[in-house]
């Protein structure tokens, strides 16, 4: 009879431990999802621009931080003007998403483009359609 009591006591203790464990473990429905919208996570890289003007031609060179070394950078420059006669130069940088296998380490990539325009025009840049912050060395 003594042995029977020992087994019943052990079973009751094991049952209590299992119930306490089941109640103390957090469930996936209890954990809230803190999702951040994609529009907030999208970072537009900063662009470093250098402008050299000679004989009516701006040679704009610089660098942009690409997601990896395999990313190709396509650059074009255009002169934009509005009705009030204010002109500026827009440098359009496109970096298509890389489909190959590459080490995902941000890499600074250089570029150069030219455009015919008057001297002393302000320069702005876009990266993949989003306005980028520009700095000059």
C-alpha atoms as an extended CHARMM CRD file, in Angstrom:
* protein
*
       137  EXT
         1         1  UNK       CA              0.0000000000        0.0000000000        0.0000000000  PROA      1               0.0000000000
         2         2  UNK       CA              2.8850000000        2.3110000000        0.7330000000  PROA      2               0.0000000000
         3         3  UNK       CA              4.1760000000        1.9260000000       -2.8160000000  PROA      3               0.0000000000
         4         4  UNK       CA              0.7450000000        2.7770000000       -4.2610000000  PROA      4               0.0000000000
         5         5  UNK       CA              0.6330000000        6.0270000000       -2.2880000000  PROA      5               0.0000000000
         6         6  UNK       CA              4.0740000000        6.9660000000       -3.6130000000  PROA      6               0.0000000000
         7         7  UNK       CA              2.9700000000        6.4690000000       -7.2590000000  PROA      7               0.0000000000
         8         8  UNK       CA             -0.2440000000        8.4310000000       -6.7580000000  PROA      8               0.0000000000
         9         9  UNK       CA              1.6600000000       11.2850000000       -5.0890000000  PROA      9               0.0000000000
        10        10  UNK       CA              4.2070000000       11.3360000000       -7.9280000000  PROA      10              0.0000000000
        11        11  UNK       CA              1.4220000000       11.3970000000      -10.5320000000  PROA      11              0.0000000000
        12        12  UNK       CA             -0.3710000000       14.2500000000       -8.7610000000  PROA      12              0.0000000000
        13        13  UNK       CA              2.8450000000       16.2980000000       -8.5010000000  PROA      13              0.0000000000
        14        14  UNK       CA              3.6740000000       15.6550000000      -12.1870000000  PROA      14              0.0000000000
        15        15  UNK       CA              0.1340000000       16.6610000000      -13.1890000000  PROA      15              0.0000000000
        16        16  UNK       CA              0.3710000000       19.9170000000      -11.1830000000  PROA      16              0.0000000000
        17        17  UNK       CA              3.7630000000       20.7250000000      -12.7440000000  PROA      17              0.0000000000
        18        18  UNK       CA              2.3920000000       20.1620000000      -16.2710000000  PROA      18              0.0000000000
        19        19  UNK       CA             -0.6270000000       22.4180000000      -15.6140000000  PROA      19              0.0000000000
        20        20  UNK       CA              1.5630000000       25.1870000000      -14.1580000000  PROA      20              0.0000000000
        21        21  UNK       CA              3.9230000000       24.9120000000      -17.1490000000  PROA      21              0.0000000000
        22        22  UNK       CA              1.0500000000       25.0700000000      -19.6630000000  PROA      22              0.0000000000
        23        23  UNK       CA             -0.4160000000       28.1360000000      -17.9910000000  PROA      23              0.0000000000
        24        24  UNK       CA              2.9030000000       30.0070000000      -17.6550000000  PROA      24              0.0000000000
        25        25  UNK       CA              4.1310000000       29.6120000000      -21.2510000000  PROA      25              0.0000000000
        26        26  UNK       CA              3.0750000000       32.5760000000      -23.4310000000  PROA      26              0.0000000000
        27        27  UNK       CA              0.9600000000       31.7070000000      -26.4250000000  PROA      27              0.0000000000
        28        28  UNK       CA              1.3650000000       33.1990000000      -29.8870000000  PROA      28              0.0000000000
        29        29  UNK       CA             -2.0600000000       34.7940000000      -29.6620000000  PROA      29              0.0000000000
        30        30  UNK       CA             -0.9600000000       36.6360000000      -26.4930000000  PROA      30              0.0000000000
        31        31  UNK       CA              2.0900000000       38.2250000000      -28.1350000000  PROA      31              0.0000000000
        32        32  UNK       CA              1.2670000000       41.4580000000      -29.9600000000  PROA      32              0.0000000000
        33        33  UNK       CA              2.6580000000       42.1130000000      -33.3960000000  PROA      33              0.0000000000
        34        34  UNK       CA              4.6220000000       45.3230000000      -33.6100000000  PROA      34              0.0000000000
        35        35  UNK       CA              4.8350000000       45.6190000000      -37.3520000000  PROA      35              0.0000000000
        36        36  UNK       CA              6.4470000000       48.6920000000      -38.8710000000  PROA      36              0.0000000000
        37        37  UNK       CA              5.0120000000       49.8470000000      -42.1920000000  PROA      37              0.0000000000
        38        38  UNK       CA              7.3540000000       49.5460000000      -45.1740000000  PROA      38              0.0000000000
        39        39  UNK       CA              7.1850000000       53.2660000000      -45.8210000000  PROA      39              0.0000000000
        40        40  UNK       CA              8.9110000000       53.9140000000      -42.5000000000  PROA      40              0.0000000000
        41        41  UNK       CA             11.6130000000       51.2910000000      -42.9560000000  PROA      41              0.0000000000
        42        42  UNK       CA             12.6250000000       52.4400000000      -46.4140000000  PROA      42              0.0000000000
        43        43  UNK       CA             15.8760000000       54.3630000000      -46.1050000000  PROA      43              0.0000000000
        44        44  UNK       CA             17.0080000000       56.6190000000      -48.8940000000  PROA      44              0.0000000000
        45        45  UNK       CA             20.7960000000       56.6550000000      -48.9240000000  PROA      45              0.0000000000
        46        46  UNK       CA             22.7270000000       59.8890000000      -48.7440000000  PROA      46              0.0000000000
        47        47  UNK       CA             24.4400000000       61.0460000000      -51.9030000000  PROA      47              0.0000000000
        48        48  UNK       CA             27.7640000000       62.8510000000      -52.0850000000  PROA      48              0.0000000000
        49        49  UNK       CA             27.9010000000       65.2010000000      -55.1110000000  PROA      49              0.0000000000
        50        50  UNK       CA             30.7810000000       67.1230000000      -56.6850000000  PROA      50              0.0000000000
        51        51  UNK       CA             30.0840000000       69.5770000000      -59.5070000000  PROA      51              0.0000000000
        52        52  UNK       CA             32.6640000000       70.7530000000      -62.0130000000  PROA      52              0.0000000000
        53        53  UNK       CA             31.5470000000       73.4630000000      -64.4730000000  PROA      53              0.0000000000
        54        54  UNK       CA             33.4840000000       74.1950000000      -67.6710000000  PROA      54              0.0000000000
        55        55  UNK       CA             32.3120000000       75.7860000000      -70.9470000000  PROA      55              0.0000000000
        56        56  UNK       CA             28.5830000000       75.4140000000      -70.2080000000  PROA      56              0.0000000000
        57        57  UNK       CA             28.8080000000       71.7670000000      -69.1470000000  PROA      57              0.0000000000
        58        58  UNK       CA             28.3560000000       70.5020000000      -65.6000000000  PROA      58              0.0000000000
        59        59  UNK       CA             30.2680000000       67.3130000000      -64.8370000000  PROA      59              0.0000000000
        60        60  UNK       CA             28.6000000000       65.8720000000      -61.7740000000  PROA      60              0.0000000000
        61        61  UNK       CA             30.4110000000       63.0770000000      -60.0040000000  PROA      61              0.0000000000
        62        62  UNK       CA             29.8030000000       61.5270000000      -56.6550000000  PROA      62              0.0000000000
        63        63  UNK       CA             29.0090000000       58.4150000000      -54.7230000000  PROA      63              0.0000000000
        64        64  UNK       CA             26.0050000000       56.7010000000      -53.1980000000  PROA      64              0.0000000000
        65        65  UNK       CA             25.7630000000       53.8930000000      -50.6760000000  PROA      65              0.0000000000
        66        66  UNK       CA             24.4670000000       50.7760000000      -52.4280000000  PROA      66              0.0000000000
        67        67  UNK       CA             23.0460000000       47.7740000000      -50.5370000000  PROA      67              0.0000000000
        68        68  UNK       CA             25.8880000000       45.5500000000      -51.7830000000  PROA      68              0.0000000000
        69        69  UNK       CA             28.8320000000       45.5100000000      -54.1890000000  PROA      69              0.0000000000
        70        70  UNK       CA             26.8150000000       43.7480000000      -56.9160000000  PROA      70              0.0000000000
        71        71  UNK       CA             24.2680000000       46.5800000000      -57.2530000000  PROA      71              0.0000000000
        72        72  UNK       CA             24.5620000000       48.5570000000      -60.4750000000  PROA      72              0.0000000000
        73        73  UNK       CA             24.0320000000       52.3130000000      -60.3810000000  PROA      73              0.0000000000
        74        74  UNK       CA             22.4640000000       54.1660000000      -63.3400000000  PROA      74              0.0000000000
        75        75  UNK       CA             22.6940000000       57.9730000000      -63.3040000000  PROA      75              0.0000000000
        76        76  UNK       CA             21.2700000000       60.7470000000      -65.4750000000  PROA      76              0.0000000000
        77        77  UNK       CA             21.0810000000       64.5120000000      -65.0340000000  PROA      77              0.0000000000
        78        78  UNK       CA             18.4250000000       66.8790000000      -66.3740000000  PROA      78              0.0000000000
        79        79  UNK       CA             17.7390000000       70.5800000000      -66.0930000000  PROA      79              0.0000000000
        80        80  UNK       CA             14.3620000000       71.3630000000      -64.5710000000  PROA      80              0.0000000000
        81        81  UNK       CA             12.6760000000       74.7260000000      -64.7550000000  PROA      81              0.0000000000
        82        82  UNK       CA              9.3460000000       76.1540000000      -63.6620000000  PROA      82              0.0000000000
        83        83  UNK       CA              7.1600000000       79.0420000000      -64.8420000000  PROA      83              0.0000000000
        84        84  UNK       CA              8.9460000000       81.5550000000      -62.6150000000  PROA      84              0.0000000000
        85        85  UNK       CA             12.2380000000       80.9070000000      -64.4070000000  PROA      85              0.0000000000
        86        86  UNK       CA             13.9260000000       79.0830000000      -61.5130000000  PROA      86              0.0000000000
        87        87  UNK       CA             16.0450000000       76.2570000000      -62.8110000000  PROA      87              0.0000000000
        88        88  UNK       CA             17.8500000000       73.4620000000      -61.0510000000  PROA      88              0.0000000000
        89        89  UNK       CA             19.6880000000       70.2910000000      -61.9640000000  PROA      89              0.0000000000
        90        90  UNK       CA             18.1160000000       66.9820000000      -60.9920000000  PROA      90              0.0000000000
        91        91  UNK       CA             20.4160000000       63.9620000000      -60.7290000000  PROA      91              0.0000000000
        92        92  UNK       CA             18.3500000000       60.7840000000      -61.0570000000  PROA      92              0.0000000000
        93        93  UNK       CA             20.0050000000       57.7070000000      -59.5770000000  PROA      93              0.0000000000
        94        94  UNK       CA             18.4690000000       54.2900000000      -60.0140000000  PROA      94              0.0000000000
        95        95  UNK       CA             19.7220000000       51.1740000000      -58.3000000000  PROA      95              0.0000000000
        96        96  UNK       CA             17.7750000000       48.1220000000      -59.4900000000  PROA      96              0.0000000000
        97        97  UNK       CA             17.2930000000       45.3880000000      -56.9210000000  PROA      97              0.0000000000
        98        98  UNK       CA             19.9680000000       42.7460000000      -57.1730000000  PROA      98              0.0000000000
        99        99  UNK       CA             18.7560000000       39.2800000000      -58.1270000000  PROA      99              0.0000000000
       100       100  UNK       CA             22.0920000000       37.5100000000      -57.7560000000  PROA      100             0.0000000000
       101       101  UNK       CA             23.8690000000       36.1460000000      -54.7320000000  PROA      101             0.0000000000
       102       102  UNK       CA             26.0610000000       38.7770000000      -53.1660000000  PROA      102             0.0000000000
       103       103  UNK       CA             27.3700000000       39.5900000000      -49.7080000000  PROA      103             0.0000000000
       104       104  UNK       CA             24.8550000000       42.0220000000      -48.2040000000  PROA      104             0.0000000000
       105       105  UNK       CA             27.3730000000       44.6140000000      -47.0760000000  PROA      105             0.0000000000
       106       106  UNK       CA             26.6730000000       48.2920000000      -47.8650000000  PROA      106             0.0000000000
       107       107  UNK       CA             29.1910000000       49.6130000000      -50.3610000000  PROA      107             0.0000000000
       108       108  UNK       CA             29.8590000000       53.1630000000      -51.5320000000  PROA      108             0.0000000000
       109       109  UNK       CA             29.5830000000       53.2280000000      -55.3570000000  PROA      109             0.0000000000
       110       110  UNK       CA             30.9070000000       56.0500000000      -57.5460000000  PROA      110             0.0000000000
       111       111  UNK       CA             29.1620000000       57.6040000000      -60.5380000000  PROA      111             0.0000000000
       112       112  UNK       CA             29.5620000000       60.4360000000      -63.0490000000  PROA      112             0.0000000000
       113       113  UNK       CA             27.2320000000       62.2530000000      -65.4500000000  PROA      113             0.0000000000
       114       114  UNK       CA             27.2070000000       65.4420000000      -67.5080000000  PROA      114             0.0000000000
       115       115  UNK       CA             24.5680000000       68.0180000000      -68.4150000000  PROA      115             0.0000000000
       116       116  UNK       CA             24.6040000000       71.3290000000      -70.3140000000  PROA      116             0.0000000000
       117       117  UNK       CA             23.2500000000       74.1220000000      -68.1190000000  PROA      117             0.0000000000
       118       118  UNK       CA             24.0390000000       77.6380000000      -66.9110000000  PROA      118             0.0000000000
       119       119  UNK       CA             26.5040000000       78.1040000000      -64.0650000000  PROA      119             0.0000000000
       120       120  UNK       CA             25.5790000000       78.1620000000      -60.3540000000  PROA      120             0.0000000000
       121       121  UNK       CA             22.3710000000       76.1080000000      -60.5410000000  PROA      121             0.0000000000
       122       122  UNK       CA             21.2920000000       74.2150000000      -57.4090000000  PROA      122             0.0000000000
       123       123  UNK       CA             21.5900000000       70.4400000000      -57.6480000000  PROA      123             0.0000000000
       124       124  UNK       CA             19.1990000000       67.9100000000      -56.1150000000  PROA      124             0.0000000000
       125       125  UNK       CA             19.2100000000       64.1270000000      -56.3440000000  PROA      125             0.0000000000
       126       126  UNK       CA             16.6910000000       61.3050000000      -56.2550000000  PROA      126             0.0000000000
       127       127  UNK       CA             17.4350000000       57.6530000000      -55.5550000000  PROA      127             0.0000000000
       128       128  UNK       CA             14.8970000000       55.1890000000      -56.9940000000  PROA      128             0.0000000000
       129       129  UNK       CA             12.3250000000       57.9840000000      -57.1850000000  PROA      129             0.0000000000
       130       130  UNK       CA             12.7430000000       59.2720000000      -53.6060000000  PROA      130             0.0000000000
       131       131  UNK       CA             14.4070000000       62.5750000000      -52.8010000000  PROA      131             0.0000000000
       132       132  UNK       CA             17.8620000000       61.9390000000      -51.3230000000  PROA      132             0.0000000000
       133       133  UNK       CA             19.8780000000       63.9890000000      -48.8980000000  PROA      133             0.0000000000
       134       134  UNK       CA             22.9110000000       65.4250000000      -50.6550000000  PROA      134             0.0000000000
       135       135  UNK       CA             26.2410000000       66.5900000000      -49.3300000000  PROA      135             0.0000000000
       136       136  UNK       CA             29.2740000000       68.0040000000      -51.0730000000  PROA      136             0.0000000000
       137       137  UNK       CA             32.8370000000       67.3650000000      -49.9710000000  PROA      137             0.0000000000
